[in-house]
Amino acid sequence: MPEKIQKRDGRLETWSVDRIAKAIFKSLNASGIRDPLLARRLAQNVEEHLADVAVPEQEDVQDMVEQVLMEARLYSVAKKYILYREKRRGIRSQDMAFLDVRDAIDTYVHKGDAQGRSTVRPHSFRGLSRHLAGAVQQRYALEQYPEEIRMAHENGYLHIHELAFGMAGHSAGWDLQALLGKGFGFRGVPAFGPAEHLDAALGQVISFLGAMGGEWAATQFFGHFDTMLAPFVRAENLDYDRVHHLVRQFVLALNSFSQGRQRLPMCSLGLDGDVPPWLAQTPVGVPAGCQKTTYGEYQREVAMLNKALGEVLLAGDHLGQPLESPVLSHDLVPGFSWESESGSRIVRLAALGRCVCLRVRGGGDAGEQRHREMAGTGCDCSWGVEGVTGAIGAISLNLPKLAFLAGRESDFLDLIGEYAEYARQALEFKRKFIVDYTHSGMFPYSQHYLENGLTNHCSLLTVVGGHEACMNLLGAGIATPEGIALMVKVIDRLAAIASDCTRETGHPYAVTTMTNNRACYRLAEIDESLYTEIVFSSNGRPHYTNGMGLPPGHGLSLDAEIEHQAQLASRFPGGAVLDLALPHQTADTLLPTIFRKLSRYSGISLVRIH
């Protein structure tokens, strides 16, 4: 017989057949049948039907009550019970849909932006407006999802990312060559033709990122930024001082609010450093005066742009304050010289505490092909390395909760499969929503520049709390051999699910890693309020580790940490982002060592140093 019942919010309560009998009696009484013994007998039938379920969920119990009433041919009673359930669901939905405006404002004013977004300045009226708009959009978006998905998010079984942007897409990468050749804008909005000068090209990039920042929730990416802009430098015969001046204007504009823009564009730029072999023989598209040349002829100008971007970010603004945008993603090849001018700049940026992204490009033809194949598989800053790709949405599974509720490995993997199915349904629902909104003109800039629609845009499956999941299931952390073995099984299970989703839906799915502190804190705080014995990390506030990362104070040497994290990251079939936190003061000695070690792992598409 059942021992406990799992409530809608995830709490476990002692099983009580008397409570079921009381609920049934209310429906009997509403139909003119005042027979408590009948209610008791029907409740016992419900219990017998659930005899093999140790901890049934509340919704499953209520479904069984309906079934028992129908089997007893008490059709009018069953109808009233169904109507009562629907009425209660409506009341719950109204309660959840009501937005306490005073609470939303006070939360922002006293605690800052709950979304933790660094691109919205905290404690300002502009930021407050954005916060309130996000709160409304989040509530609206949750109400659009089917009830079981909404409840899974609200009760912390999974986390739907970027809900404050409603049903907007997650992140996107764009073809810079196409933008510069096509120009910015279209009929109905101010339109600009193909750029012919570097300042115009950079201005179009700023306008484009600002427009897309209003239609997408997270990072916008341009790959080959230095290679694509290099011909503009030579076309005007610009010297380094002029290039530096224009790049500085560009970066400062990216980091400035305008009257119509409430947040900064979340922008990542991919830098080649050396023109890639597959681009070296590609004819230049713009400016028109360079169309008889190929990109491989502009290595000197590529180096100038690289240097200018690095020096501008190192200098900061007029007061020496760090500039948040853009994040630079450096494309490195085996044998890259850290003693070179470019290598020195990367090290200096890391030493300042800036996020440094290193894309690992393989050597030889096979390595180059692997790099291109991995470019659009869901790895954060790698979006758009080879054309227009992106992410429709991202959903993280709460591994610690599932491990705690499962109690054993087989049940844990089954629960992962169950909630990954919820994630699939949510991501398919969101994809259809975005497609419909795009066709209706709600995302006009995306509609104009997405000539092939969203066919190359992934649905992302991610996880939170790998370390705490190991602690709850094994009593040992992710740094142990047992923890690694368990997480390998989790990755393989999710990879198989993603492959099945792609085959069944015809839409690309990817399993990847993602850094999202908001999800880590939100899910842990929910679980702490529900389960007294669940294991979580704490720094004065409950939280879970990002993805399958090591917890703070793990005690491993740097070599062991790299080996451990690379071992897991390289299991992701589409490549993964490897996050490493390094002491800034030792970046000059550690980065070369790290890069040499990681070059052995072909599955790692991006290394993010912070």
KAVENPE-V795663 format. One record per residue. N is the residue number from 1. RES is the residue in one small letter. PHI is phi in degrees with one decimal (* if undefined). OMEGA is omega in whole degrees, -180 to 180 (NA if undefined). Layout:
BEGIN
n = <N & N>
res = <RES & RES>
phi = <PHI & PHI>
omega = <OMEGA & OMEGA>
END
This chain:
BEGIN
n = <1 & 2 & 3 & 4 & 5 & 6 & 7 & 8 & 9 & 10 & 11 & 12 & 13 & 14 & 15 & 16 & 17 & 18 & 19 & 20 & 21 & 22 & 23 & 24 & 25 & 26 & 27 & 28 & 29 & 30 & 31 & 32 & 33 & 34 & 35 & 36 & 37 & 38 & 39 & 40 & 41 & 42 & 43 & 44 & 45 & 46 & 47 & 48 & 49 & 50 & 51 & 52 & 53 & 54 & 55 & 56 & 57 & 58 & 59 & 60 & 61 & 62 & 63 & 64 & 65 & 66 & 67 & 68 & 69 & 70 & 71 & 72 & 73 & 74 & 75 & 76 & 77 & 78 & 79 & 80 & 81 & 82 & 83 & 84 & 85 & 86 & 87 & 88 & 89 & 90 & 91 & 92 & 93 & 94 & 95 & 96 & 97 & 98 & 99 & 100 & 101 & 102 & 103 & 104 & 105 & 106 & 107 & 108 & 109 & 110 & 111 & 112 & 113 & 114 & 115 & 116 & 117 & 118 & 119 & 120 & 121 & 122 & 123 & 124 & 125 & 126 & 127 & 128 & 129 & 130 & 131 & 132 & 133 & 134 & 135 & 136 & 137 & 138 & 139 & 140 & 141 & 142 & 143 & 144 & 145 & 146 & 147 & 148 & 149 & 150 & 151 & 152 & 153 & 154 & 155 & 156 & 157 & 158 & 159 & 160 & 161 & 162 & 163 & 164 & 165 & 166 & 167 & 168 & 169 & 170 & 171 & 172 & 173 & 174 & 175 & 176 & 177 & 178 & 179 & 180 & 181 & 182 & 183 & 184 & 185 & 186 & 187 & 188 & 189 & 190 & 191 & 192 & 193 & 194 & 195 & 196 & 197 & 198 & 199 & 200 & 201 & 202 & 203 & 204 & 205 & 206 & 207 & 208 & 209 & 210 & 211 & 212 & 213 & 214 & 215 & 216 & 217 & 218 & 219 & 220 & 221 & 222 & 223 & 224 & 225 & 226 & 227 & 228 & 229 & 230 & 231 & 232 & 233 & 234 & 235 & 236 & 237 & 238 & 239 & 240 & 241 & 242 & 243 & 244 & 245 & 246 & 247 & 248 & 249 & 250 & 251 & 252 & 253 & 254 & 255 & 256 & 257 & 258 & 259 & 260 & 261 & 262 & 263 & 264 & 265 & 266 & 267 & 268 & 269 & 270 & 271 & 272 & 273 & 274 & 275 & 276 & 277 & 278 & 279 & 280 & 281 & 282 & 283 & 284 & 285 & 286 & 287 & 288 & 289 & 290 & 291 & 292 & 293 & 294 & 295 & 296 & 297 & 298 & 299 & 300 & 301 & 302 & 303 & 304 & 305 & 306 & 307 & 308 & 309 & 310 & 311 & 312 & 313 & 314 & 315 & 316 & 317 & 318 & 319 & 320 & 321 & 322 & 323 & 324 & 325 & 326 & 327 & 328 & 329 & 330 & 331 & 332 & 333 & 334 & 335 & 336 & 337 & 338 & 339 & 340 & 341 & 342 & 343 & 344 & 345 & 346 & 347 & 348 & 349 & 350 & 351 & 352 & 353 & 354 & 355 & 356 & 357 & 358 & 359 & 360 & 361 & 362 & 363 & 364 & 365 & 366 & 367 & 368 & 369 & 370 & 371 & 372 & 373 & 374 & 375 & 376 & 377 & 378 & 379 & 380 & 381 & 382 & 383 & 384 & 385 & 386 & 387 & 388 & 389 & 390 & 391 & 392 & 393 & 394 & 395 & 396 & 397 & 398 & 399 & 400 & 401 & 402 & 403 & 404 & 405 & 406 & 407 & 408 & 409 & 410 & 411 & 412 & 413 & 414 & 415 & 416 & 417 & 418 & 419 & 420 & 421 & 422 & 423 & 424 & 425 & 426 & 427 & 428 & 429 & 430 & 431 & 432 & 433 & 434 & 435 & 436 & 437 & 438 & 439 & 440 & 441 & 442 & 443 & 444 & 445 & 446 & 447 & 448 & 449 & 450 & 451 & 452 & 453 & 454 & 455 & 456 & 457 & 458 & 459 & 460 & 461 & 462 & 463 & 464 & 465 & 466 & 467 & 468 & 469 & 470 & 471 & 472 & 473 & 474 & 475 & 476 & 477 & 478 & 479 & 480 & 481 & 482 & 483 & 484 & 485 & 486 & 487 & 488 & 489 & 490 & 491 & 492 & 493 & 494 & 495 & 496 & 497 & 498 & 499 & 500 & 501 & 502 & 503 & 504 & 505 & 506 & 507 & 508 & 509 & 510 & 511 & 512 & 513 & 514 & 515 & 516 & 517 & 518 & 519 & 520 & 521 & 522 & 523 & 524 & 525 & 526 & 527 & 528 & 529 & 530 & 531 & 532 & 533 & 534 & 535 & 536 & 537 & 538 & 539 & 540 & 541 & 542 & 543 & 544 & 545 & 546 & 547 & 548 & 549 & 550 & 551 & 552 & 553 & 554 & 555 & 556 & 557 & 558 & 559 & 560 & 561 & 562 & 563 & 564 & 565 & 566 & 567 & 568 & 569 & 570 & 571 & 572 & 573 & 574 & 575 & 576 & 577 & 578 & 579 & 580 & 581 & 582 & 583 & 584 & 585 & 586 & 587 & 588 & 589 & 590 & 591 & 592 & 593 & 594 & 595 & 596 & 597 & 598 & 599 & 600 & 601 & 602 & 603 & 604 & 605 & 606 & 607 & 608 & 609 & 610>
res = <m & p & e & k & i & q & k & r & d & g & r & l & e & t & w & s & v & d & r & i & a & k & a & i & f & k & s & l & n & a & s & g & i & r & d & p & l & l & a & r & r & l & a & q & n & v & e & e & h & l & a & d & v & a & v & p & e & q & e & d & v & q & d & m & v & e & q & v & l & m & e & a & r & l & y & s & v & a & k & k & y & i & l & y & r & e & k & r & r & g & i & r & s & q & d & m & a & f & l & d & v & r & d & a & i & d & t & y & v & h & k & g & d & a & q & g & r & s & t & v & r & p & h & s & f & r & g & l & s & r & h & l & a & g & a & v & q & q & r & y & a & l & e & q & y & p & e & e & i & r & m & a & h & e & n & g & y & l & h & i & h & e & l & a & f & g & m & a & g & h & s & a & g & w & d & l & q & a & l & l & g & k & g & f & g & f & r & g & v & p & a & f & g & p & a & e & h & l & d & a & a & l & g & q & v & i & s & f & l & g & a & m & g & g & e & w & a & a & t & q & f & f & g & h & f & d & t & m & l & a & p & f & v & r & a & e & n & l & d & y & d & r & v & h & h & l & v & r & q & f & v & l & a & l & n & s & f & s & q & g & r & q & r & l & p & m & c & s & l & g & l & d & g & d & v & p & p & w & l & a & q & t & p & v & g & v & p & a & g & c & q & k & t & t & y & g & e & y & q & r & e & v & a & m & l & n & k & a & l & g & e & v & l & l & a & g & d & h & l & g & q & p & l & e & s & p & v & l & s & h & d & l & v & p & g & f & s & w & e & s & e & s & g & s & r & i & v & r & l & a & a & l & g & r & c & v & c & l & r & v & r & g & g & g & d & a & g & e & q & r & h & r & e & m & a & g & t & g & c & d & c & s & w & g & v & e & g & v & t & g & a & i & g & a & i & s & l & n & l & p & k & l & a & f & l & a & g & r & e & s & d & f & l & d & l & i & g & e & y & a & e & y & a & r & q & a & l & e & f & k & r & k & f & i & v & d & y & t & h & s & g & m & f & p & y & s & q & h & y & l & e & n & g & l & t & n & h & c & s & l & l & t & v & v & g & g & h & e & a & c & m & n & l & l & g & a & g & i & a & t & p & e & g & i & a & l & m & v & k & v & i & d & r & l & a & a & i & a & s & d & c & t & r & e & t & g & h & p & y & a & v & t & t & m & t & n & n & r & a & c & y & r & l & a & e & i & d & e & s & l & y & t & e & i & v & f & s & s & n & g & r & p & h & y & t & n & g & m & g & l & p & p & g & h & g & l & s & l & d & a & e & i & e & h & q & a & q & l & a & s & r & f & p & g & g & a & v & l & d & l & a & l & p & h & q & t & a & d & t & l & l & p & t & i & f & r & k & l & s & r & y & s & g & i & s & l & v & r & i & h>
phi = <* & -59.7 & -102.3 & -138.9 & -127.7 & -95.9 & -74.6 & -61.8 & -87.2 & 96.6 & -67.1 & -104.3 & -124.8 & -65.2 & -64.8 & -141.3 & -70.4 & -64.5 & -66.2 & -66.5 & -61.9 & -63.8 & -64.9 & -66.9 & -61.8 & -60.5 & -70.9 & -61.9 & -62.1 & -66.2 & -100.3 & 84.9 & -108.8 & -104.0 & -121.8 & -65.3 & -68.0 & -63.3 & -60.6 & -65.5 & -65.7 & -65.5 & -63.5 & -66.5 & -63.5 & -60.5 & -61.8 & -66.2 & -63.0 & -103.6 & -59.1 & -91.2 & -108.7 & -70.2 & -135.7 & -71.4 & -83.7 & -58.0 & -63.9 & -65.9 & -63.5 & -67.2 & -60.7 & -68.0 & -59.7 & -58.4 & -62.4 & -64.6 & -62.8 & -67.9 & -63.4 & -82.6 & 60.5 & -92.7 & -66.4 & -67.9 & -66.7 & -61.1 & -62.5 & -65.9 & -65.3 & -64.5 & -64.3 & -63.7 & -61.6 & -67.0 & -63.8 & -63.9 & -63.0 & -62.9 & -64.8 & -62.2 & -65.0 & -63.9 & -62.0 & -73.2 & -75.8 & -71.6 & -100.7 & -77.0 & -63.5 & -61.0 & -64.5 & -63.2 & -69.0 & -62.4 & -60.4 & -69.1 & -63.8 & -93.7 & -122.5 & 87.2 & -70.3 & -63.6 & -80.1 & 63.5 & -93.1 & -73.7 & -87.0 & -117.8 & -63.0 & -73.0 & 54.7 & -133.6 & -64.2 & -62.0 & -65.6 & -62.9 & -59.3 & -65.5 & -62.7 & -65.9 & -60.9 & -65.4 & -64.2 & -66.1 & -62.1 & -62.5 & -64.5 & -62.2 & -61.5 & -61.8 & -69.8 & -76.8 & -71.5 & -55.5 & -57.8 & -66.1 & -74.4 & -59.7 & -67.8 & -62.5 & -70.4 & -67.4 & -95.8 & 81.4 & -79.4 & -150.5 & -130.3 & -88.1 & -76.0 & 58.7 & -66.9 & -65.1 & -101.4 & 61.0 & -101.2 & -71.2 & -63.8 & -78.8 & -145.5 & -152.9 & -117.0 & -130.8 & -90.2 & -65.4 & -60.1 & -66.9 & -61.6 & -66.7 & -79.5 & -93.8 & 89.9 & -105.5 & 101.8 & -163.1 & -61.5 & 106.3 & -133.4 & -55.9 & -119.9 & -125.6 & -75.5 & -54.5 & -72.3 & -119.5 & -132.2 & -62.8 & -63.6 & -67.1 & -61.8 & -65.8 & -63.6 & -67.4 & -62.8 & -61.7 & -61.8 & -63.3 & -64.3 & -63.9 & -66.2 & -70.7 & -63.6 & -90.0 & -117.1 & -129.5 & -82.6 & -124.2 & -63.2 & -108.1 & -125.3 & -118.6 & -90.7 & 54.1 & -58.6 & -70.7 & -66.4 & -68.7 & -91.7 & -55.9 & -59.9 & -66.0 & -64.3 & -72.5 & -58.4 & -102.5 & 54.0 & -79.0 & -88.0 & -64.0 & -59.8 & -69.5 & -61.2 & -60.2 & -61.6 & -67.2 & -65.9 & -64.1 & -59.1 & -61.4 & -66.7 & -63.6 & -65.2 & -62.6 & -98.0 & -116.3 & -80.5 & -115.7 & -59.8 & -97.0 & -121.8 & -90.1 & -145.5 & -78.7 & -62.3 & -85.5 & -125.5 & -129.0 & -118.0 & -88.9 & -111.5 & -79.4 & 76.0 & -112.8 & -58.1 & -63.3 & -55.0 & -74.8 & -104.2 & -58.1 & -97.8 & -78.2 & -63.0 & -71.2 & -89.4 & -138.2 & -72.2 & -58.6 & -69.0 & -112.2 & -71.1 & -94.6 & -113.4 & -119.2 & -64.9 & -64.2 & -84.6 & -117.4 & -61.9 & -62.2 & -70.3 & -59.0 & -63.9 & -63.1 & -65.8 & -58.6 & -62.6 & -62.6 & -61.0 & -63.2 & -66.8 & -64.0 & -68.7 & -66.6 & -75.3 & 76.0 & -84.6 & -59.4 & -96.1 & 81.3 & -74.8 & -66.0 & -100.9 & -72.7 & -124.3 & -91.7 & -84.0 & -94.7 & -115.2 & -91.7 & -94.5 & -114.6 & -116.8 & -54.6 & 92.6 & -55.3 & -90.8 & -75.9 & -84.6 & -71.6 & -60.5 & -65.0 & -61.9 & -62.4 & -65.3 & -60.3 & -62.9 & -65.4 & -63.5 & -63.8 & -66.0 & -80.9 & 90.6 & -73.6 & -65.4 & -119.3 & -105.4 & -118.3 & -88.0 & -92.2 & -95.8 & -69.5 & -88.6 & 76.8 & -62.5 & -64.0 & -65.8 & -63.1 & -64.4 & -60.3 & -60.7 & -69.8 & -65.2 & -82.2 & -61.1 & -115.9 & -104.9 & 103.0 & -104.3 & 45.4 & -66.2 & -83.5 & -53.6 & 78.7 & -59.1 & -123.3 & 97.1 & -90.2 & -137.4 & 164.7 & -129.2 & -64.0 & -166.6 & -138.4 & -132.1 & -103.5 & -86.7 & -86.0 & -63.0 & -60.0 & -63.1 & -64.4 & -66.5 & -63.8 & -72.4 & -75.1 & 84.4 & -145.8 & -60.8 & -61.3 & -67.7 & -60.1 & -66.3 & -65.6 & -65.3 & -59.6 & -62.5 & -64.3 & -82.0 & -66.6 & -66.8 & -59.9 & -61.9 & -60.0 & -60.0 & -65.2 & -70.3 & -67.3 & -60.5 & -67.0 & -58.7 & -62.6 & -60.1 & -65.6 & -60.3 & -63.9 & -63.8 & -63.7 & -64.4 & -87.7 & 90.7 & -74.6 & -122.1 & -64.0 & -70.1 & -62.8 & -60.8 & -71.1 & -94.7 & -92.4 & -64.3 & -103.3 & 66.8 & -106.3 & -64.8 & -98.3 & -101.0 & -79.8 & -104.6 & -103.3 & -105.7 & -132.7 & -136.2 & -127.6 & 77.5 & -58.7 & -62.2 & -68.1 & -62.4 & -61.6 & -63.0 & -72.9 & -93.4 & -108.0 & 76.4 & -137.2 & -81.2 & -71.1 & -76.6 & -84.3 & -57.1 & -65.8 & -65.5 & -60.8 & -60.8 & -65.7 & -67.6 & -61.6 & -64.9 & -63.8 & -61.0 & -62.7 & -64.2 & -66.9 & -62.9 & -65.4 & -63.9 & -61.6 & -63.1 & -64.4 & -61.7 & -62.4 & -66.5 & -77.6 & -98.7 & 78.5 & -111.6 & -70.5 & -120.4 & -139.6 & -103.6 & -147.2 & -102.5 & -149.8 & -97.0 & -151.7 & -65.1 & -60.3 & -62.6 & -63.0 & -78.1 & -59.3 & -66.4 & -66.2 & -68.1 & -62.1 & -66.8 & -62.5 & -75.5 & -103.6 & -126.0 & -72.7 & -105.4 & -70.5 & -94.3 & -140.4 & -86.9 & -153.8 & -123.6 & 99.2 & -147.2 & -59.8 & -158.1 & -111.2 & -72.5 & -67.7 & 51.0 & -115.0 & -75.0 & -77.6 & -75.3 & -58.5 & 70.6 & -68.2 & 84.5 & -80.8 & -69.0 & -59.9 & -60.2 & -67.8 & -63.5 & -61.6 & -59.8 & -63.4 & -68.2 & -66.7 & -60.8 & -79.2 & -60.4 & -72.1 & -79.4 & -69.1 & -63.5 & -96.5 & 90.3 & -141.2 & -91.2 & -104.2 & -96.5 & -130.2 & -98.0 & -118.5 & -61.5 & -59.7 & -68.4 & -107.8 & -60.6 & -64.4 & -93.0 & -84.9 & -58.5 & -58.8 & -64.2 & -61.8 & -63.4 & -62.5 & -67.9 & -75.2 & -63.5 & -79.2 & -105.6 & -73.4 & -83.4 & -94.8 & -92.3 & -151.7 & -113.6 & -114.5 & -100.5 & -148.6>
omega = <178 & 178 & -180 & 174 & 180 & -179 & -177 & -179 & 177 & 180 & 176 & 178 & 180 & 179 & -180 & 178 & 179 & -180 & 178 & 180 & 179 & 180 & 179 & -179 & 178 & 179 & 176 & -178 & 179 & 179 & 177 & 180 & -177 & -174 & -179 & 179 & 176 & 178 & 180 & -179 & 178 & 178 & 178 & 175 & 177 & -179 & 180 & 178 & -177 & -174 & -176 & -178 & -176 & -178 & 178 & 176 & -176 & -180 & 179 & 178 & -180 & 174 & -180 & 176 & 177 & -179 & -179 & 178 & 178 & 179 & 178 & 180 & 174 & -170 & -179 & 178 & 179 & 180 & 180 & 178 & 179 & 179 & 178 & 178 & -179 & 178 & 179 & 178 & 178 & 178 & 178 & -180 & 178 & 179 & -178 & -176 & -178 & -180 & 177 & -174 & -180 & 180 & -180 & 179 & -179 & 179 & -179 & -175 & -174 & -176 & -177 & -177 & -178 & 179 & 178 & -173 & -177 & -178 & 172 & -176 & -177 & 172 & 173 & -180 & 177 & 179 & 178 & 178 & 179 & -179 & -180 & 177 & 179 & 179 & 178 & -180 & -180 & 180 & 179 & -178 & -180 & -180 & 179 & -178 & 172 & -172 & -176 & 178 & 178 & -179 & 178 & 177 & -174 & 180 & 169 & 175 & 176 & -179 & 175 & -174 & 172 & 178 & 179 & 174 & 176 & -177 & 176 & 177 & -174 & -176 & -176 & 173 & -171 & -179 & -177 & 179 & 179 & 179 & -177 & 179 & -177 & -175 & -177 & 177 & -177 & -177 & -178 & 175 & 177 & -176 & 179 & -179 & 180 & -179 & 177 & -178 & -176 & -180 & 178 & 179 & 179 & 177 & 178 & 177 & 179 & 180 & -180 & -179 & 177 & 179 & -178 & 176 & 176 & -178 & 179 & -173 & -170 & -168 & 169 & -171 & 168 & 174 & 178 & -174 & -178 & -179 & -177 & -178 & -176 & -180 & 179 & 180 & -178 & -177 & 180 & -179 & -177 & 174 & -174 & -178 & 180 & 178 & 179 & 180 & -179 & 179 & 178 & 176 & 180 & -177 & 178 & 178 & 177 & -176 & -178 & 173 & 173 & -176 & -177 & -175 & -175 & 177 & 178 & 174 & 174 & -164 & 173 & -179 & 177 & 180 & 179 & -174 & 171 & -178 & -178 & -179 & -177 & 175 & -173 & -178 & -180 & 179 & 178 & 180 & 179 & -1 & -173 & -177 & -178 & -171 & 177 & 180 & 175 & -175 & 179 & -179 & -171 & -178 & 180 & -180 & 175 & 179 & 179 & -179 & 177 & -179 & -178 & 180 & 180 & -178 & 179 & -180 & 177 & -177 & -176 & -178 & -177 & -180 & -179 & 179 & -179 & 178 & -173 & -173 & 3 & 167 & -179 & 179 & -173 & 180 & -175 & 179 & 175 & -177 & 178 & -176 & 177 & 176 & 180 & 179 & 179 & 179 & 179 & 180 & 179 & 180 & -179 & 177 & 178 & -179 & 177 & -180 & 177 & 173 & 179 & 179 & 180 & 175 & -175 & 179 & -178 & 178 & 177 & -178 & -179 & 179 & 178 & -179 & 178 & 179 & -178 & -180 & -177 & -170 & -175 & -174 & 174 & -174 & 168 & -174 & -178 & -179 & 169 & 179 & 179 & 175 & -172 & 177 & 177 & 180 & 175 & -179 & 179 & 179 & 179 & 174 & 179 & -176 & -180 & 179 & -178 & 178 & -180 & -179 & -176 & -180 & 177 & -169 & -176 & 178 & 177 & 180 & 177 & 179 & 175 & 178 & -179 & -177 & 170 & 176 & 174 & 179 & 178 & 180 & -179 & -178 & 176 & 177 & -179 & 179 & 180 & 179 & -179 & 179 & 180 & 179 & 180 & -180 & -180 & 175 & -179 & 177 & -170 & -178 & 177 & 180 & -178 & -174 & 176 & -176 & 179 & 179 & -175 & -176 & -179 & -175 & -174 & 162 & -171 & 171 & 180 & -179 & 174 & 167 & 177 & -179 & -178 & 175 & 177 & -180 & -178 & -176 & -173 & -172 & 179 & -174 & -177 & -180 & -178 & 176 & 179 & 179 & 178 & -179 & 179 & -179 & 175 & 178 & 178 & 179 & -179 & 178 & 180 & 178 & 178 & 178 & 180 & 178 & 178 & 180 & 179 & -179 & -175 & -176 & -174 & 179 & -178 & 174 & 178 & 172 & -175 & 176 & -177 & 176 & 179 & -176 & -180 & 179 & -178 & 180 & -177 & -176 & -180 & -179 & 175 & -176 & 179 & -179 & -175 & -171 & -177 & -174 & -178 & -179 & 175 & 175 & -179 & 171 & -171 & 180 & -178 & 175 & 173 & 176 & 176 & 174 & 179 & -180 & 176 & 180 & 175 & 180 & -176 & 174 & 179 & 172 & 179 & 179 & -179 & 178 & 179 & -180 & -179 & -176 & 178 & 179 & 178 & -176 & -177 & 178 & -178 & -171 & -179 & -173 & -175 & 175 & 177 & -180 & 177 & 175 & -176 & 170 & -174 & -175 & -176 & -177 & -176 & 180 & -174 & -175 & 179 & 179 & -180 & -177 & 179 & -180 & -175 & 180 & 179 & -174 & -175 & -176 & -178 & -176 & -176 & 174 & -178 & -180 & 179 & NA>
END
